């Protein structure tokens, strides 16, 4: 089958050049109209936890709120890293 295709292309050079030209033009137009993301996001999912408990000491917030939430989030399969931040108000 491939030998027959090569033989046909050798006999019909003009048709082969036209088909190749059409395929090239179609590919160029498709490439221009395809939306590409400039910088794809391939990083792991990152979760940032902000904890605020008005009137409480930062150590108390860290121990009773932020740390339990962060340790629970680490068990989620899609989370690559978890960053904890306690606001010092």
Number of C-alpha atoms within 10 A of each C-alpha: 6 7 8 9 10 11 11 13 14 12 11 11 11 11 13 14 12 11 12 12 12 12 12 12 12 12 12 11 11 11 11 10 9 8 8 9 7 6 6 7 8 6 7 10 12 12 15 12 17 12 18 17 15 11 8 11 12 18 12 11 19 19 10 11 17 21 17 11 15 17 11 9 18 14 10 9 8 11 13 14 13 15 11 14 13 17 13 13 10
